[in-house]
Amino acid sequence: MFDIISLKNGLENVEGFYFDGLNSGFKKSGNDLGFIRSDAPVDVSAIFTSNKFKAAPIRHFLRYKSGFKTNFVLLNSKNANAMTGEAGISDIDEILAAIKGIKMENPIMSSTGVIGYRLKKEKIIEAANKFDFNAQNSDAVATAIMTTDTIKKEIAFRVELENGESFCIAGICKGAGMINPALATMLCYILTDANIPKSDMDDLLRESVEMSFNCVSVDGDTSTNDTVMLLASKTKAYDKLAFKTALNILTKELSLLLVKDGEGSNKVVAFEVFGAKDDAQAKKAAKALSNSPLVKTAIFGEDPNWGRIASTIGACGIDCDAQKLVIKYDDCVVYSAEFPELDAEREKAAHEVMTHESFKISCNLGLGEGKFTAYGCDLSYDYVKINADYRS
């Protein structure tokens, strides 16, 4: 038998880890950069988005050898570092190499925010070198990953075993929009000091995510950066059933906080998809775009939000390639491999298109002859009113 006891605060309860957050200037106020580090390299298990356009931090993680250990995770909000190509991965390596004061082993970075822009490396490096790497401030790192969130998501438990031994497990999470039964627009970091085998970490995390984060839905979209990570310092006791139970409760409660914090017709838009592998795939993509609440809210906000267009296409299960994709708002190109960043002139032109009562969003997938056009409208969700500048 065992008892699961809810604890105050969050990650501070877990032995062997340090964490903090600060404002690096990307947010007007509040923390936007944080870290998690461990005394020694630890096992890490992770589950990532099913979106085919995986962000640079995920692709960076997946380049490590299977079963690697790490002792450092750097977290940032406001910039997703998604669809930035090889340069986005190189930026991560450059940032992590420039952080002084600690010795890193297989460092990790996670990002959330706007899609399609490279990280401002110098600004991040300058701020990261101000960290107190011996701090244990769970609140600071939990708020550093918040974007459209209106509430902090942080839970911790102590598990007391029948033999008198115990271990702790705690997690922080961000997410309020792009929530779909395939993870969510979320970053979730779970720390434990239980002496859990790596094979159990992988299996139990996978099972737990299926019963929690993959069961909730707010708006039906899947982001490019979705991440759930479990790190174990292994300094305390372990019981498989007790750990499984505590992990399942923790992920379920965090997933319900995502739903609790979820987001709340003036235009007609044609969603034209062509260059698809076949007509069936074009239809699937076009209807996904026309049905997407996040695309609808972007239209309502008149924000030239190509990141949501690309993310929806990548998530809908069709063949696609970021290097061949071209997105236009009427005749204005908002994304292509040649012009991945939306400069001020094109952003202004795209915004002008979106002020019209009707316009076309066309997506050339560059893979075949398939084509289909679907139609949709905007929606004035409360989410737009609160987070008009959030684009991923």
C-alpha positions as CSV (number, residue, x, y, z in Angstrom):
1,M,0.0,0.0,0.0
2,F,1.0,3.6,-0.4
3,D,-0.3,7.1,0.3
4,I,-0.1,10.0,-2.2
5,I,0.0,13.4,-0.4
6,S,-0.5,16.7,-2.2
7,L,2.3,19.2,-1.5
8,K,2.5,23.0,-1.6
9,N,4.7,24.6,-4.3
10,G,6.0,22.5,-7.1
11,L,9.4,21.3,-8.3
12,E,11.1,22.4,-5.1
13,N,9.8,19.2,-3.5
14,V,11.9,16.9,-5.8
15,E,15.5,16.2,-4.6
16,G,18.4,16.7,-7.0
17,F,17.1,19.5,-9.2
18,Y,17.5,23.2,-9.5
19,F,15.3,25.7,-11.5
20,D,14.6,29.3,-12.0
21,G,13.2,31.9,-14.4
22,L,13.7,35.5,-15.3
23,N,12.6,38.2,-17.8
24,S,15.0,38.4,-20.8
25,G,13.0,41.2,-22.4
26,F,10.8,39.1,-24.8
27,K,7.8,39.7,-22.6
28,K,6.9,43.2,-21.5
29,S,6.6,41.8,-17.9
30,G,7.0,38.4,-16.3
31,N,9.4,35.6,-16.8
32,D,10.1,34.3,-20.3
33,L,13.3,32.3,-19.9
34,G,13.9,29.5,-17.5
35,F,16.0,26.4,-16.8
36,I,15.9,23.0,-15.1
37,R,19.2,21.3,-14.1
38,S,20.2,18.3,-12.1
39,D,23.1,17.6,-9.8
40,A,24.3,14.8,-12.1
41,P,23.2,13.7,-15.6
42,V,19.8,12.0,-15.3
43,D,17.6,9.7,-17.5
44,V,15.0,11.6,-19.6
45,S,11.9,10.3,-21.3
46,A,10.0,12.4,-23.7
47,I,6.9,12.4,-25.9
48,F,6.5,14.9,-28.7
49,T,3.9,16.3,-31.0
50,S,2.5,14.3,-33.9
51,N,2.7,17.4,-36.1
52,K,5.0,16.7,-39.1
53,F,6.5,20.1,-38.8
54,K,8.3,19.5,-35.6
55,A,10.1,22.5,-34.1
56,A,13.8,22.9,-33.9
57,P,14.1,22.0,-30.2
58,I,12.4,18.7,-30.7
59,R,14.6,17.9,-33.8
60,H,17.6,18.9,-31.7
61,F,16.6,16.5,-28.9
62,L,16.0,13.6,-31.4
63,R,19.6,13.9,-32.7
64,Y,20.9,12.6,-29.4
65,K,21.6,8.9,-29.1
66,S,18.7,6.9,-27.7
67,G,18.8,6.5,-24.0
68,F,21.1,9.6,-23.4
69,K,21.3,11.4,-20.1
70,T,21.1,15.1,-19.6
71,N,21.7,17.6,-16.8
72,F,20.3,20.8,-18.3
73,V,17.1,22.0,-19.9
74,L,16.7,25.6,-21.2
75,L,13.2,26.9,-21.7
76,N,11.8,30.0,-23.4
77,S,8.5,31.5,-24.4
78,K,7.5,34.1,-27.0
79,N,9.4,32.3,-29.8
80,A,8.7,28.7,-30.9
81,N,11.8,28.3,-33.0
82,A,9.6,26.3,-35.3
83,M,10.0,25.9,-39.1
84,T,13.4,27.6,-38.9
85,G,15.3,24.8,-40.6
86,E,18.8,23.7,-39.8
87,A,19.6,27.3,-38.7
88,G,17.1,26.9,-35.8
89,I,19.0,23.8,-34.6
90,S,22.3,25.5,-34.9
91,D,21.0,28.4,-32.9
92,I,20.2,26.1,-30.1
93,D,23.7,24.6,-30.1
94,E,25.2,28.1,-30.1
95,I,23.1,29.3,-27.3
96,L,23.8,26.3,-25.0
97,A,27.5,26.5,-25.7
98,A,27.6,30.1,-24.7
99,I,26.0,29.6,-21.2
100,K,28.7,29.8,-18.5
101,G,28.9,28.7,-14.9
102,I,27.8,25.1,-15.3
103,K,29.1,22.0,-17.1
104,M,26.5,20.6,-19.4
105,E,26.0,17.1,-20.7
106,N,23.6,16.7,-23.6
107,P,21.7,19.9,-22.9
108,I,18.2,20.3,-24.1
109,M,16.1,23.3,-25.1
110,S,12.4,23.7,-25.3
111,S,10.5,26.7,-26.8
112,T,7.0,28.0,-27.2
113,G,5.5,31.0,-28.9
114,V,5.6,32.5,-32.4
115,I,6.2,30.1,-35.3
116,G,8.6,31.1,-38.1
117,Y,11.2,33.3,-36.5
118,R,14.7,32.4,-35.4
119,L,15.7,32.9,-31.8
120,K,17.4,36.1,-30.7
121,K,20.5,34.4,-29.6
122,E,22.5,37.3,-28.1
123,K,19.5,38.3,-26.0
124,I,19.0,34.8,-24.7
125,I,22.6,34.2,-24.0
126,E,23.0,37.5,-22.1
127,A,20.0,36.7,-19.9
128,A,20.9,33.0,-19.3
129,N,24.3,34.0,-18.0
130,K,22.4,35.9,-15.2
131,F,20.8,32.7,-13.8
132,D,21.5,31.5,-10.3
133,F,22.0,27.9,-11.2
134,N,21.6,26.9,-7.5
135,A,18.1,28.4,-7.2
136,Q,15.0,26.3,-6.6
137,N,12.2,28.6,-7.7
138,S,9.5,26.5,-9.3
139,D,7.1,29.5,-9.6
140,A,9.7,31.4,-11.7
141,V,10.3,28.6,-14.2
142,A,6.5,27.7,-14.3
143,T,5.6,31.3,-15.3
144,A,8.5,31.5,-17.7
145,I,6.9,29.0,-20.1
146,M,3.4,30.6,-20.0
147,T,2.1,32.2,-23.2
148,T,-1.6,32.5,-23.5
149,D,-2.1,30.9,-20.1
150,T,-4.0,32.8,-17.5
151,I,-3.2,30.5,-14.7
152,K,0.1,28.8,-13.6
153,K,0.0,25.0,-13.8
154,E,2.1,23.3,-11.1
155,I,1.4,20.2,-9.1
156,A,3.5,18.1,-6.6
157,F,3.0,14.9,-4.6
158,R,4.9,13.0,-2.0
159,V,4.4,9.2,-2.2
160,E,4.8,7.4,1.1
161,L,5.4,3.6,0.8
162,E,4.3,1.0,3.3
163,N,8.0,0.3,4.3
164,G,8.4,3.9,5.4
165,E,10.3,5.1,2.4
166,S,9.1,7.8,0.1
167,F,9.7,9.7,-3.2
168,C,8.3,12.9,-4.7
169,I,7.0,13.7,-8.2
170,A,6.1,17.2,-9.4
171,G,5.2,18.8,-12.7
172,I,4.8,22.2,-14.4
173,C,2.9,22.7,-17.6
174,K,1.8,25.4,-20.0
175,G,-1.0,25.5,-22.5
176,A,-4.4,27.1,-23.1
177,G,-4.9,26.9,-26.9
178,M,-4.2,24.5,-29.8
179,I,-5.4,21.7,-27.5
180,N,-6.3,18.4,-29.3
181,P,-6.4,14.7,-28.5
182,A,-2.8,14.4,-29.7
183,L,-1.0,16.3,-26.9
184,A,-1.7,20.0,-27.0
185,T,0.1,23.3,-27.4
186,M,1.9,22.5,-24.3
187,L,5.2,22.1,-22.6
188,C,5.2,19.8,-19.6
189,Y,8.1,18.9,-17.4
190,I,7.8,16.2,-14.7
191,L,10.6,15.7,-12.2
192,T,10.9,12.8,-9.8
193,D,13.5,11.6,-7.3
194,A,12.1,8.0,-7.4
195,N,14.7,5.4,-8.3
196,I,12.8,4.4,-11.4
197,P,14.3,2.3,-14.2
198,K,14.6,4.0,-17.6
199,S,12.3,1.3,-19.2
200,D,9.6,2.1,-16.7
201,M,10.0,5.8,-17.3
202,D,9.4,5.3,-21.0
203,D,6.5,2.9,-20.6
204,L,4.7,4.6,-17.8
205,L,5.0,8.1,-19.3
206,R,3.6,6.8,-22.6
207,E,0.6,5.2,-20.9
208,S,0.0,8.2,-18.7
209,V,0.0,10.7,-21.6
210,E,-2.5,8.5,-23.5
211,M,-4.9,8.7,-20.5
212,S,-4.5,12.4,-19.9
213,F,-3.0,14.9,-22.4
214,N,-4.2,12.8,-25.4
215,C,-7.8,12.8,-24.0
216,V,-8.5,16.5,-23.7
217,S,-9.6,18.9,-26.4
218,V,-10.3,22.6,-26.5
219,D,-10.0,23.6,-30.2
220,G,-8.8,20.6,-32.2
221,D,-5.3,21.7,-33.3
222,T,-1.9,20.2,-32.7
223,S,1.2,22.4,-32.4
224,T,4.7,22.1,-33.6
225,N,6.3,22.2,-30.2
226,D,4.3,19.9,-28.0
227,T,6.5,18.2,-25.4
228,V,6.1,16.1,-22.3
229,M,9.3,15.3,-20.5
230,L,10.0,13.1,-17.4
231,L,13.4,13.4,-15.7
232,A,14.5,11.3,-12.7
233,S,17.3,12.0,-10.2
234,K,16.8,8.5,-8.7
235,T,17.9,9.5,-5.1
236,K,14.9,8.0,-3.3
237,A,12.8,4.9,-3.2
238,Y,10.7,3.4,-6.0
239,D,7.5,1.3,-6.3
240,K,6.1,0.8,-9.8
241,L,2.5,0.7,-8.9
242,A,2.8,3.7,-6.6
243,F,4.7,5.7,-9.1
244,K,2.3,4.8,-11.9
245,T,-0.6,5.9,-9.8
246,A,1.0,9.2,-8.8
247,L,2.1,9.9,-12.4
248,N,-1.4,9.3,-13.7
249,I,-3.0,11.6,-11.2
250,L,-0.4,14.3,-11.9
251,T,-0.8,14.2,-15.7
252,K,-4.6,14.0,-15.4
253,E,-4.8,17.0,-13.1
254,L,-2.4,19.0,-15.3
255,S,-4.4,18.1,-18.4
256,L,-7.6,19.3,-16.8
257,L,-5.9,22.6,-15.9
258,L,-5.3,23.0,-19.7
259,V,-9.0,22.6,-20.4
260,K,-9.9,24.9,-17.5
261,D,-7.6,27.6,-19.1
262,G,-8.9,27.0,-22.6
263,E,-10.1,29.7,-25.1
264,G,-13.4,31.2,-25.2
265,S,-18.9,35.8,-38.2
266,N,-17.8,38.7,-40.0
267,K,-15.6,37.3,-42.9
268,V,-15.9,34.5,-45.4
269,V,-12.6,32.9,-46.4
270,A,-11.8,30.4,-49.2
271,F,-9.2,27.8,-48.2
272,E,-7.6,26.7,-51.4
273,V,-5.2,23.7,-51.2
274,F,-3.4,22.6,-54.4
275,G,-0.2,20.7,-55.2
276,A,-1.3,17.9,-52.9
277,K,-0.5,14.3,-53.5
278,D,-4.1,13.7,-54.5
279,D,-7.5,15.3,-54.3
280,A,-8.3,13.4,-51.1
281,Q,-5.3,14.8,-49.3
282,A,-6.1,18.3,-50.6
283,K,-9.7,18.0,-49.3
284,K,-8.5,16.8,-45.9
285,A,-6.1,19.7,-45.5
286,A,-8.6,22.3,-46.8
287,K,-11.3,21.1,-44.4
288,A,-8.9,21.0,-41.5
289,L,-8.1,24.7,-42.2
290,S,-11.8,25.7,-42.6
291,N,-12.7,23.9,-39.3
292,S,-9.8,25.1,-37.2
293,P,-10.8,27.4,-34.4
294,L,-7.3,28.8,-34.2
295,V,-7.3,29.7,-37.9
296,K,-10.8,31.3,-37.3
297,T,-9.5,33.3,-34.4
298,A,-6.5,34.5,-36.4
299,I,-8.9,35.7,-39.1
300,F,-11.0,37.5,-36.6
301,G,-8.0,39.2,-35.2
302,E,-6.8,40.1,-38.7
303,D,-3.4,38.8,-37.8
304,P,-1.4,37.4,-40.8
305,N,-0.9,34.2,-38.9
306,W,0.7,31.8,-41.4
307,G,2.1,29.8,-38.5
308,R,-1.3,28.5,-37.6
309,I,-2.0,27.7,-41.3
310,A,1.2,25.6,-41.6
311,S,0.7,24.0,-38.2
312,T,-2.8,22.8,-39.2
313,I,-1.6,21.4,-42.5
314,G,1.3,19.6,-40.7
315,A,-1.1,18.1,-38.2
316,C,-3.9,16.8,-40.4
317,G,-2.2,13.6,-41.5
318,I,-1.3,14.4,-45.2
319,D,2.0,14.3,-47.0
320,C,3.7,17.7,-46.8
321,D,7.2,19.3,-46.8
322,A,8.1,22.6,-45.3
323,Q,10.6,23.3,-48.0
324,K,8.0,23.0,-50.7
325,L,5.0,24.7,-49.0
326,V,3.9,28.1,-50.2
327,I,1.1,30.1,-48.4
328,K,-0.6,33.1,-49.8
329,Y,-3.2,35.5,-48.6
330,D,-4.8,36.5,-51.9
331,D,-1.7,37.4,-54.0
332,C,0.6,38.1,-51.0
333,V,3.1,35.4,-50.2
334,V,3.3,35.0,-46.4
335,Y,5.4,31.9,-46.3
336,S,7.8,30.0,-48.5
337,A,11.2,28.3,-48.1
338,E,12.7,31.3,-49.8
339,F,10.9,33.8,-47.5
340,P,10.3,32.0,-44.2
341,E,10.2,35.2,-42.1
342,L,7.3,37.7,-42.7
343,D,9.0,41.1,-43.1
344,A,7.2,44.3,-42.3
345,E,6.2,45.1,-45.8
346,R,4.6,41.7,-46.5
347,E,3.0,41.6,-43.0
348,K,1.3,45.0,-43.7
349,A,0.1,43.7,-47.1
350,A,-1.2,40.5,-45.6
351,H,-3.0,42.4,-42.9
352,E,-4.7,44.6,-45.5
353,V,-6.0,41.5,-47.2
354,M,-7.4,40.2,-43.9
355,T,-9.4,43.4,-43.4
356,H,-11.6,42.5,-46.4
357,E,-15.0,40.8,-45.9
358,S,-13.8,38.0,-48.1
359,F,-10.4,36.7,-49.3
360,K,-8.5,33.6,-50.1
361,I,-5.9,31.7,-48.3
362,S,-4.1,29.4,-50.8
363,C,-1.6,26.7,-49.9
364,N,0.6,25.1,-52.5
365,L,2.0,21.8,-51.1
366,G,4.2,21.3,-54.2
367,L,3.8,17.5,-54.2
368,G,1.3,16.6,-56.8
369,E,-1.9,17.5,-58.7
370,G,-4.4,17.3,-55.9
371,K,-6.6,20.3,-55.3
372,F,-9.7,21.3,-53.2
373,T,-11.2,24.5,-51.9
374,A,-13.2,24.7,-48.7
375,Y,-14.8,27.8,-47.1
376,G,-14.9,29.0,-43.6
377,C,-15.5,32.1,-41.4
378,D,-13.9,33.9,-38.5
379,L,-14.9,33.5,-34.9
380,S,-14.6,36.1,-32.2
381,Y,-13.4,33.9,-29.3
382,D,-12.4,35.5,-26.0
383,Y,-9.0,33.9,-26.6
384,V,-8.3,36.5,-29.4
385,K,-9.2,39.4,-27.1
386,I,-6.8,38.2,-24.4
387,N,-4.0,37.1,-26.7
388,A,-4.1,39.0,-29.9
389,D,-0.3,38.8,-30.4
390,Y,0.1,35.0,-30.0
391,R,0.7,33.4,-33.3
392,S,1.5,29.7,-32.7
